[in-house]
Amino acid sequence: METSALVSKIIAWCVDPVRGIGPLDEEVVRGADAAERRLLGALGGVAKALVIRREMDTSSWPADINKWMDAAPALEDALTDAIIAELDANREILGLVYERIVAGKNRRKLGTFFTPADIMAYIETLIRHHHVQAKAIADPGAGVGAFSEVALKIWPEARVNAVDINLVTLGLLAASARPEIHGLSARLRLWRTDFLGWLADEWVRMEGPRLIFGNPPYTRHQLLTKQEKTDASNAAGQLSPSGRSGLSTYFLAASLSSLRDEDSLCLLLPVNWLEADYARSVRTYLWNEAERLVEIHLFPDSEIVFPGAQVSAMLLFVGPRAGREQALRIWEAKRVSGVFKAEPSIEIFRAGGEPATLMPSSLTPPVDPINGTTEHIALKDIASVRRGVATGNNKFFLLTDEQINELPTWTYAPAIARIREIQSDDFSAELHRELRDKGERSWILRVSSTDRANPAVNRLLTAGEAAGVPEAYLCKTRSVWYELEQIPTPHIIVSPMSKERFRVMLNSIGATPTNTLYGLRLLELFDSEENRRALVRWLRGHDGQAALTAIARRHGDGLLKLEPKALLTIRIPKTLVQKATSDSCSPAGQISAF
């Protein structure tokens, strides 16, 4: 039977109303709705059938797992046989069933995303290559046990601790072990508890060398309660990230804090922490731990490791203290003939101040593509970058030609909210006219309380009040709800999100961008028409696009996003711009900048 067909058959068995199973308690599988928890209750029958068929001793398992299985109906023999055949063929059938039962959005609370088999094979190869020593192994957020199973095989004498708050996945982990792994299960200990608390209560007692080896839950910070964040921060100690950190980064920080000299760590994680401000403390630790080998393996953005999470994945390996300086290496994991292979990217020894991020762009000196030198400067040396204006209600504050007909000319200005579909490299008056002719909202309202004396302005604002615009969040925070922030007109406009090329345009008309765009403004010393155009050409060209892509954050499904601070760090050729004279538009008036 095809795997997908078997998954459907198992779910159909769980759905059958004659099972009469009530939903599991909400605490048991947080985030799942009542219908999903009812199916998960029936799924205990699958675990029970596997336990009975393989004559497993469950006396050491958490009591609530046994209770879950006891309450479930019996599974038919034919379905049990088909499931065992899949498991014996090393196909992760039960993880697929769980993913089909619990919607992706409902798995986010517990951060339950299972590790694909091909990525697990890559991790196993890596860990064997480093000959890691371990007597005790912790699998945080163990799920259905991909890491625990590998650990049992690689370290025949080690105790493996599968730790997860999710009763169902932990029960499936225990029940689905193949015969050759089941024979090792005396070394597998199941812990249904919070991993961060377990580190402090149980992990500290275990003999080393120890290894933390797993795929921590990917739960966004918005889904964590204030108390959960406080508890996680306390567990992470001095390495605690900021409150905008997701749960996986707290797991990483707490795990690093727990390492003894002889311990190692290997975790599959979202890539964000490598560059996000909230994880600076974690990156500082890794930079300063120069006697530990640190390897960062980056998976392609196209690989969906955390389905539905819209974030790219990476693997972090941290070795024991070696008593001498060790390298920090970055590898790119690329799929070759269906198998992931590691391709070396960077190897450095950590000296001096830590870099802004641990992404390749921060660790590689820029090289001039023409002459091979490093004659570059940072963008921050010649320009400032900021987001556009956040209106709080673009439909009200951005106006069409028809809406401005009765307004005084000083109460509106050219605006731009998106440039993704615009092919031109210059937002000129002619292009602005084309957008206006199409009915685009190409003007931004710029009024103050004194302008309300004008009847046309008053009618517009009154209509906005009747429509509830002042109740929008940003409008409520202003002292006068319709007085927008006034920003310096940017010289260049950049679209910060892309899957292929970042859009960059000269802002000849002097339009005000909204906060979906970034504005780049040359410093007075470098501001000239020639420098503006030269910078636009470079940013739109091959080298500029490569520089932008290198510092962009990966958000899964190939989506790249620029952040203002990161944008200021890109390196541009020194010869690209010249210092401007008082006659900034005259080529004859320019002098060498450096």
C-alpha positions as CSV (number, residue, x, y, z in Angstrom):
1,M,0.0,0.0,0.0
2,E,1.2,3.5,-0.9
3,T,2.3,5.5,2.2
4,S,-0.2,8.3,1.4
5,A,-3.0,5.8,1.0
6,L,-2.1,4.2,4.4
7,V,-2.0,7.6,6.1
8,S,-5.6,8.3,4.8
9,K,-6.7,4.8,5.9
10,I,-5.4,5.4,9.5
11,I,-7.1,8.8,9.7
12,A,-10.3,7.3,8.4
13,W,-10.1,4.6,11.1
14,C,-9.6,7.4,13.7
15,V,-12.6,9.4,12.3
16,D,-15.0,6.5,12.5
17,P,-17.7,7.7,14.9
18,V,-18.2,4.2,16.4
19,R,-14.9,4.6,18.2
20,G,-16.7,6.9,20.6
21,I,-13.5,8.6,21.8
22,G,-13.8,12.0,23.5
23,P,-11.2,14.7,22.8
24,L,-8.0,14.7,24.8
25,D,-7.6,17.5,27.3
26,E,-6.4,20.7,25.8
27,E,-3.3,20.7,28.0
28,V,-2.2,17.3,26.5
29,V,-1.7,18.7,23.0
30,R,-1.8,22.5,23.3
31,G,-3.0,24.3,20.2
32,A,-5.0,21.5,18.7
33,D,-8.8,22.0,18.4
34,A,-11.4,19.7,19.9
35,A,-11.9,17.8,16.6
36,E,-8.2,17.2,16.3
37,R,-7.8,16.1,19.9
38,R,-10.6,13.6,19.4
39,L,-8.7,12.0,16.5
40,L,-5.5,12.1,18.5
41,G,-7.3,10.2,21.3
42,A,-8.2,7.5,18.8
43,L,-4.6,7.4,17.6
44,G,-3.7,5.9,21.0
45,G,-5.2,2.7,19.5
46,V,-2.4,2.6,16.9
47,A,0.2,3.0,19.6
48,K,-1.5,0.2,21.6
49,A,-1.6,-2.2,18.7
50,L,2.1,-1.7,18.1
51,V,2.9,-2.3,21.8
52,I,0.8,-5.5,21.9
53,R,2.2,-6.8,18.6
54,R,5.8,-6.2,19.6
55,E,5.3,-7.3,23.2
56,M,6.8,-4.0,24.6
57,D,7.3,-3.4,28.3
58,T,5.7,0.0,29.0
59,S,6.0,-0.1,32.8
60,S,8.7,2.6,32.7
61,W,6.8,4.9,30.3
62,P,5.0,8.0,31.6
63,A,1.7,7.0,33.2
64,D,-0.4,9.3,31.0
65,I,0.9,7.6,27.9
66,N,-0.3,4.2,29.1
67,K,-3.6,5.8,30.1
68,W,-3.9,7.3,26.6
69,M,-3.4,3.9,25.0
70,D,-5.7,2.0,27.4
71,A,-8.6,4.4,26.6
72,A,-8.3,3.9,22.9
73,P,-10.1,1.3,20.8
74,A,-8.3,-1.8,19.3
75,L,-6.8,-1.5,15.8
76,E,-7.6,-4.1,13.2
77,D,-4.8,-6.6,12.5
78,A,-4.5,-5.7,8.8
79,L,-4.0,-2.1,9.5
80,T,-1.4,-2.9,12.2
81,D,0.5,-5.1,9.7
82,A,0.6,-2.3,7.1
83,I,1.9,0.2,9.7
84,I,4.6,-2.2,10.9
85,A,5.7,-2.8,7.3
86,E,6.1,1.0,6.8
87,L,8.0,1.4,10.0
88,D,10.3,-1.6,9.3
89,A,11.0,0.0,5.9
90,N,12.2,3.1,7.7
91,R,9.3,5.3,6.5
92,E,8.0,7.7,9.1
93,I,4.3,7.0,8.7
94,L,3.1,8.1,12.1
95,G,4.6,11.6,11.8
96,L,2.7,12.0,8.6
97,V,-0.5,10.9,10.3
98,Y,0.0,13.5,13.0
99,E,0.7,16.3,10.5
100,R,-2.5,15.4,8.6
101,I,-4.6,15.4,11.8
102,V,-3.3,18.6,13.3
103,A,-3.4,21.6,11.0
104,G,-0.1,23.5,10.6
105,K,-1.5,26.6,12.3
106,N,-2.5,24.5,15.3
107,R,0.9,22.8,15.6
108,R,2.6,26.2,16.0
109,K,1.8,26.5,19.7
110,L,3.9,23.5,20.5
111,G,6.2,24.1,17.5
112,T,5.7,20.5,16.3
113,F,7.5,20.1,13.0
114,F,9.1,16.7,12.2
115,T,12.5,16.3,10.7
116,P,12.5,15.0,7.1
117,A,14.4,11.7,6.5
118,D,16.9,13.2,4.0
119,I,17.9,16.0,6.4
120,M,18.1,13.4,9.2
121,A,20.5,11.4,7.1
122,Y,22.7,14.4,6.6
123,I,22.8,15.1,10.3
124,E,23.7,11.5,11.0
125,T,26.6,11.7,8.6
126,L,27.8,14.9,10.2
127,I,27.7,13.5,13.8
128,R,29.5,10.4,12.8
129,H,32.2,12.4,11.1
130,H,33.0,14.3,14.2
131,H,33.3,11.1,16.4
132,V,31.3,12.8,19.2
133,Q,31.6,11.1,22.6
134,A,28.5,10.8,24.7
135,K,27.3,8.9,27.7
136,A,24.0,10.9,28.1
137,I,22.0,12.3,25.2
138,A,19.1,14.7,25.4
139,D,16.6,15.0,22.5
140,P,14.7,18.3,23.2
141,G,11.2,18.4,21.7
142,A,11.6,14.8,20.6
143,G,8.5,14.6,18.5
144,V,8.2,11.1,17.0
145,G,11.8,10.3,17.7
146,A,14.0,10.8,14.6
147,F,16.9,12.1,16.7
148,S,16.4,9.6,19.5
149,E,16.5,6.7,17.0
150,V,19.7,7.8,15.5
151,A,21.3,8.4,18.9
152,L,20.4,4.8,20.0
153,K,22.2,3.5,16.9
154,I,25.3,5.7,17.0
155,W,26.1,5.5,20.7
156,P,25.5,1.9,21.8
157,E,26.4,2.6,25.5
158,A,24.7,5.9,25.9
159,R,21.4,6.8,27.8
160,V,19.0,8.6,25.4
161,N,16.5,11.0,27.0
162,A,13.5,11.9,24.8
163,V,11.9,15.0,26.3
164,D,8.6,16.4,25.0
165,I,5.5,18.1,26.5
166,N,3.4,16.5,23.7
167,L,1.9,13.3,25.0
168,V,0.8,12.0,21.6
169,T,4.1,12.4,19.8
170,L,6.0,11.0,22.7
171,G,3.7,8.0,22.8
172,L,4.1,7.4,19.1
173,L,7.9,7.7,19.5
174,A,7.9,4.9,22.1
175,A,5.5,2.6,20.2
176,S,6.9,3.0,16.7
177,A,10.4,1.8,17.4
178,R,11.5,-0.8,14.9
179,P,12.6,-4.2,16.2
180,E,16.3,-3.5,16.1
181,I,15.8,-0.2,17.9
182,H,13.3,-1.7,20.3
183,G,16.1,-4.0,21.5
184,L,17.9,-0.9,22.6
185,S,15.0,0.7,24.2
186,A,16.2,-0.1,27.7
187,R,18.5,2.8,27.1
188,L,15.7,5.1,26.1
189,R,14.0,7.2,28.8
190,L,10.8,9.1,28.0
191,W,10.2,12.4,29.8
192,R,6.8,14.1,29.3
193,T,7.8,17.5,30.7
194,D,9.1,20.9,29.7
195,F,12.6,20.6,28.4
196,L,13.8,23.9,29.9
197,G,12.8,22.8,33.4
198,W,14.2,19.3,32.8
199,L,17.6,20.8,32.0
200,A,17.9,22.2,35.5
201,D,16.2,19.3,37.3
202,E,17.6,16.2,35.6
203,W,20.3,17.0,33.0
204,V,22.6,18.4,35.6
205,R,22.7,15.0,37.4
206,M,23.8,13.0,34.4
207,E,27.3,11.8,33.8
208,G,29.3,13.2,30.9
209,P,30.3,13.6,28.2
210,R,26.8,14.7,27.3
211,L,25.2,15.7,24.0
212,I,22.1,17.8,23.3
213,F,20.9,16.4,20.0
214,G,17.5,17.3,18.4
215,N,15.1,19.6,16.7
216,P,13.7,22.0,19.3
217,P,10.1,23.3,18.9
218,Y,9.7,26.2,16.6
219,T,7.1,28.3,18.4
220,R,7.0,32.0,17.5
221,H,7.3,34.6,20.3
222,Q,3.8,35.8,19.7
223,L,2.4,32.4,20.8
224,L,4.3,32.4,24.1
225,T,2.6,33.8,27.2
226,K,4.3,36.3,29.4
227,Q,4.9,33.6,32.0
228,E,6.3,31.2,29.4
229,K,8.8,33.9,28.3
230,T,9.8,34.6,31.8
231,D,10.4,30.9,32.6
232,A,12.3,30.4,29.4
233,S,14.4,33.5,30.1
234,N,15.3,32.2,33.6
235,A,16.3,28.8,32.1
236,A,18.6,30.4,29.6
237,G,20.3,32.5,32.3
238,Q,22.9,35.0,31.1
239,L,22.5,33.9,27.5
240,S,18.8,34.7,27.5
241,P,17.7,36.3,24.3
242,S,15.2,39.2,24.2
243,G,11.5,38.9,24.4
244,R,11.1,38.7,20.6
245,S,12.8,35.4,20.5
246,G,10.9,32.2,19.5
247,L,11.0,29.1,21.7
248,S,13.8,27.4,19.7
249,T,16.2,30.2,20.5
250,Y,15.4,29.9,24.2
251,F,16.1,26.2,23.9
252,L,19.4,26.9,22.2
253,A,20.5,29.5,24.8
254,A,19.6,27.2,27.8
255,S,21.3,24.3,26.1
256,L,24.5,26.3,25.5
257,S,24.4,27.5,29.1
258,S,24.3,23.9,30.3
259,L,27.4,22.7,28.4
260,R,30.3,21.4,30.4
261,D,33.8,21.4,28.9
262,E,33.4,17.8,27.5
263,D,29.8,18.3,26.2
264,S,28.6,18.8,22.6
265,L,25.5,20.1,20.9
266,C,23.9,19.5,17.6
267,L,20.5,21.2,16.9
268,L,18.3,21.7,13.8
269,L,17.0,25.3,14.1
270,P,15.4,28.1,12.2
271,V,18.0,30.3,10.6
272,N,16.8,33.7,12.0
273,W,18.9,33.7,15.2
274,L,22.1,33.9,13.2
275,E,21.3,37.6,12.5
276,A,18.4,38.8,14.6
277,D,19.1,41.3,17.3
278,Y,17.2,39.2,19.9
279,A,19.9,36.5,19.7
280,R,23.0,38.6,20.1
281,S,23.8,37.1,23.4
282,V,23.9,33.6,21.9
283,R,26.1,34.7,19.0
284,T,28.5,36.4,21.5
285,Y,28.8,33.1,23.4
286,L,29.6,31.1,20.3
287,W,32.1,33.7,19.1
288,N,33.9,33.8,22.5
289,E,34.0,30.0,22.9
290,A,37.0,29.9,20.6
291,E,38.2,26.5,22.0
292,R,35.0,24.8,20.8
293,L,34.6,23.8,17.1
294,V,31.5,25.6,15.8
295,E,29.9,24.6,12.5
296,I,26.9,26.2,10.9
297,H,25.2,24.2,8.1
298,L,22.8,26.3,6.0
299,F,20.0,24.5,4.1
300,P,18.7,26.0,0.8
301,D,15.8,28.4,1.2
302,S,13.8,26.1,-1.2
303,E,13.9,23.3,1.3
304,I,10.7,23.4,3.5
305,V,12.1,21.9,6.7
306,F,9.4,23.6,9.0
307,P,6.2,23.3,6.9
308,G,3.9,26.3,7.4
309,A,6.5,28.2,9.4
310,Q,7.9,30.2,6.4
311,V,11.4,30.1,7.7
312,S,14.6,28.6,6.5
313,A,16.6,26.0,8.4
314,M,20.1,25.5,9.6
315,L,22.1,23.0,11.7
316,L,24.4,24.1,14.5
317,F,27.2,21.8,15.8
318,V,29.2,22.8,18.8
319,G,32.0,20.5,19.9
320,P,33.7,20.1,23.3
321,R,36.4,22.4,24.5
322,A,39.6,21.2,22.9
323,G,42.2,23.2,24.9
324,R,43.3,25.0,21.8
325,E,41.8,27.4,19.3
326,Q,39.2,25.8,17.0
327,A,37.6,27.0,13.8
328,L,34.2,28.4,13.1
329,R,33.0,26.9,9.8
330,I,30.0,27.6,7.6
331,W,28.8,24.9,5.2
332,E,26.2,25.0,2.6
333,A,24.1,21.8,2.5
334,K,23.1,21.3,-1.1
335,R,21.1,18.5,-2.7
336,V,23.1,16.4,-5.1
337,S,21.3,13.5,-6.8
338,G,18.6,13.6,-4.2
339,V,21.1,13.5,-1.2
340,F,22.3,16.5,0.8
341,K,26.0,17.1,0.6
342,A,28.1,19.6,2.5
343,E,30.0,22.2,0.5
344,P,32.5,24.3,2.4
345,S,31.9,28.0,2.4
346,I,33.9,29.8,5.2
347,E,36.4,28.8,7.8
348,I,37.7,31.4,10.2
349,F,39.4,31.6,13.6
350,R,37.6,33.8,16.1
351,A,39.7,36.9,17.0
352,G,38.8,40.5,17.7
353,G,35.3,41.8,18.0
354,E,32.4,39.7,17.1
355,P,30.7,40.2,13.8
356,A,27.2,41.7,13.5
357,T,25.8,38.3,12.5
358,L,26.9,34.8,11.9
359,M,25.7,34.8,8.3
360,P,28.3,34.4,5.5
361,S,28.0,38.0,4.5
362,S,29.3,39.2,7.9
363,L,32.3,36.8,7.9
364,T,33.6,37.2,4.4
365,P,35.7,40.2,3.4
366,P,34.2,41.8,0.3
367,V,36.2,41.3,-2.9
368,D,36.1,43.7,-5.8
369,P,34.9,41.6,-8.7
370,I,37.0,43.6,-11.1
371,N,40.5,43.7,-9.6
372,G,40.1,41.3,-6.7
373,T,40.8,43.8,-4.0
374,T,38.8,44.7,-0.9
375,E,38.5,48.4,-1.7
376,H,35.0,48.8,-0.4
377,I,33.2,51.0,2.1
378,A,30.0,50.3,4.1
379,L,26.8,51.9,2.8
380,K,26.4,53.6,6.2
381,D,29.5,55.7,5.4
382,I,27.7,57.5,2.6
383,A,23.9,57.2,3.3
384,S,21.1,56.7,5.8
385,V,18.3,54.2,5.5
386,R,14.9,54.3,7.1
387,R,11.4,52.8,6.6
388,G,8.7,54.8,4.9
389,V,5.8,56.4,6.6
390,A,3.4,54.2,8.6
391,T,0.0,55.7,7.9
392,G,-2.2,53.2,9.9
393,N,-4.8,53.3,7.1
394,N,-3.4,53.6,3.5
395,K,-6.9,53.5,2.1
396,F,-7.6,56.8,3.8
397,F,-4.2,58.6,3.8
398,L,-3.3,57.7,0.2
399,L,-5.3,59.6,-2.3
400,T,-6.3,59.4,-6.0
401,D,-6.3,62.3,-8.4
402,E,-10.1,62.5,-8.0
403,Q,-9.8,62.9,-4.2
404,I,-7.2,65.7,-4.4
405,N,-9.2,67.8,-6.9
406,E,-10.8,70.0,-4.2
407,L,-7.8,70.0,-1.8
408,P,-5.3,72.8,-1.5
409,T,-2.0,71.8,-3.2
410,W,0.0,72.1,0.1
411,T,-2.1,69.3,1.7
412,Y,-0.8,66.4,-0.3
413,A,2.4,65.2,-1.9
414,P,3.5,62.4,-4.3
415,A,3.6,59.0,-2.6
416,I,4.5,55.4,-3.5
417,A,3.4,52.3,-1.7
418,R,4.8,49.5,-3.9
419,I,7.3,49.1,-6.7
420,R,7.3,45.4,-7.2
421,E,5.6,45.6,-10.6
422,I,7.4,48.7,-11.8
423,Q,10.2,48.0,-14.2
424,S,11.7,51.5,-14.5
425,D,14.8,52.5,-12.5
426,D,13.4,56.0,-11.9
427,F,10.3,57.1,-10.2
428,S,9.9,60.2,-12.3
429,A,7.0,62.7,-12.8
430,E,6.1,60.8,-16.0
431,L,5.8,57.5,-14.2
432,H,3.9,59.1,-11.4
433,R,1.4,60.4,-14.0
434,E,1.0,56.9,-15.5
435,L,0.1,55.5,-12.1
436,R,-2.4,58.3,-11.5
437,D,-4.0,57.7,-14.9
438,K,-4.6,54.1,-13.8
439,G,-6.4,55.3,-10.7
440,E,-3.6,54.4,-8.3
441,R,-3.4,56.1,-4.9
442,S,-0.4,58.1,-5.7
443,W,-0.6,61.0,-3.2
444,I,-0.2,61.1,0.6
445,L,-2.3,63.4,2.8
446,R,-0.1,66.0,4.7
447,V,-2.3,68.1,6.9
448,S,-2.1,69.6,10.3
449,S,-4.8,70.7,12.7
450,T,-4.7,74.3,11.3
451,D,-5.6,72.9,7.8
452,R,-8.9,71.7,9.1
453,A,-10.2,75.3,8.7
454,N,-10.3,74.6,5.0
455,P,-13.8,73.2,4.1
456,A,-12.5,70.5,1.7
457,V,-9.9,69.3,4.2
458,N,-12.6,69.3,6.9
459,R,-15.0,67.2,4.7
460,L,-12.3,64.6,4.1
461,L,-11.3,64.3,7.8
462,T,-15.0,64.2,8.9
463,A,-15.6,61.4,6.4
464,G,-12.6,59.5,7.9
465,E,-13.9,59.9,11.4
466,A,-17.3,58.6,10.3
467,A,-15.5,55.6,8.8
468,G,-13.7,54.9,12.1
469,V,-10.2,55.7,10.8
470,P,-9.1,57.4,14.1
471,E,-9.7,54.1,15.9
472,A,-6.9,52.4,14.0
473,Y,-4.0,51.5,16.2
474,L,-1.4,54.0,14.8
475,C,-4.0,56.8,14.5
476,K,-4.9,56.4,18.2
477,T,-1.3,56.8,19.2
478,R,-0.9,60.2,17.5
479,S,-1.7,63.4,19.4
480,V,-3.7,64.5,16.3
481,W,-4.9,61.3,14.6
482,Y,-4.4,62.6,11.0
483,E,-1.0,64.3,11.4
484,L,1.4,61.9,9.8
485,E,5.1,61.7,10.5
486,Q,7.2,63.9,8.2
487,I,10.3,62.3,6.9
488,P,13.2,63.6,4.8
489,T,12.5,62.8,1.1
490,P,14.6,59.7,0.2
491,H,16.8,59.8,-2.9
492,I,16.5,56.1,-3.6
493,I,13.6,53.7,-2.9
494,V,14.2,50.0,-2.1
495,S,11.6,47.2,-1.9
496,P,12.7,45.1,1.1
497,M,11.1,41.7,0.2
498,S,11.7,39.6,-2.8
499,K,12.1,36.0,-4.1
500,E,14.4,36.9,-7.0
501,R,15.5,40.5,-7.4
502,F,15.2,43.4,-5.0
503,R,13.6,46.4,-6.7
504,V,15.6,49.6,-6.5
505,M,14.5,53.0,-8.0
506,L,15.8,56.5,-8.1
507,N,13.2,58.9,-6.5
508,S,13.4,61.7,-9.0
509,I,9.9,63.1,-8.2
510,G,10.6,63.2,-4.4
511,A,7.8,60.8,-3.4
512,T,7.1,59.8,0.1
513,P,7.3,56.0,0.5
514,T,5.0,54.1,2.9
515,N,6.4,51.7,5.5
516,T,6.3,48.8,3.0
517,L,9.4,50.4,1.4
518,Y,12.8,51.7,2.5
519,G,14.1,55.1,1.7
520,L,17.9,55.6,1.2
521,R,19.2,59.1,1.5
522,L,22.8,60.1,0.7
523,L,24.7,62.1,3.3
524,E,25.2,65.7,2.3
525,L,28.9,65.2,1.7
526,F,28.1,62.6,-1.0
527,D,24.8,63.8,-2.4
528,S,24.8,64.5,-6.1
529,E,22.7,63.5,-9.0
530,E,25.6,61.4,-10.4
531,N,26.1,59.6,-7.1
532,R,22.4,58.8,-6.7
533,R,22.3,57.3,-10.2
534,A,25.5,55.4,-9.8
535,L,24.3,53.8,-6.6
536,V,21.0,52.8,-8.1
537,R,22.8,51.3,-11.1
538,W,25.1,49.3,-8.8
539,L,22.3,48.1,-6.5
540,R,20.2,47.0,-9.5
541,G,23.3,45.2,-11.1
542,H,24.7,41.8,-10.5
543,D,27.1,42.8,-7.6
544,G,24.6,44.9,-5.9
545,Q,21.9,42.3,-6.0
546,A,24.4,39.7,-4.7
547,A,25.3,42.0,-1.8
548,L,21.6,42.5,-1.0
549,T,20.8,38.8,-1.1
550,A,23.8,38.0,1.1
551,I,22.5,40.2,4.0
552,A,18.8,39.4,3.6
553,R,16.9,37.2,6.1
554,R,15.5,34.0,4.8
555,H,11.8,33.4,5.5
556,G,11.2,30.1,3.8
557,D,9.6,29.4,0.4
558,G,12.5,31.4,-1.1
559,L,11.3,34.7,0.4
560,L,14.1,37.2,1.3
561,K,13.7,40.2,3.5
562,L,16.1,43.1,4.0
563,E,16.3,44.9,7.4
564,P,17.4,48.6,7.6
565,K,20.4,47.9,9.9
566,A,21.6,45.1,7.7
567,L,21.2,47.2,4.6
568,L,23.6,49.8,6.0
569,T,26.3,47.1,6.3
570,I,26.5,46.2,2.6
571,R,29.9,47.0,1.1
572,I,30.1,49.1,-2.1
573,P,33.2,49.9,-4.2
574,K,35.0,53.0,-3.1
575,T,35.2,54.2,-6.7
576,L,31.4,54.2,-7.0
577,V,30.8,57.6,-5.4
578,Q,32.6,60.9,-5.2
579,K,32.4,63.6,-2.7
580,A,30.0,66.3,-3.8
581,T,30.9,70.0,-4.1
582,S,28.6,72.8,-3.5
583,D,27.6,72.4,-7.1
584,S,26.6,68.8,-6.6
585,C,25.2,68.3,-10.1
586,S,28.3,69.4,-11.9
587,P,30.7,66.6,-12.8
588,A,33.5,69.1,-13.0
589,G,33.0,69.9,-9.4
590,Q,33.7,66.4,-8.0
591,I,36.8,65.4,-6.1
592,S,38.0,61.9,-5.1
593,A,36.3,60.6,-2.0
594,F,39.2,58.6,-0.6
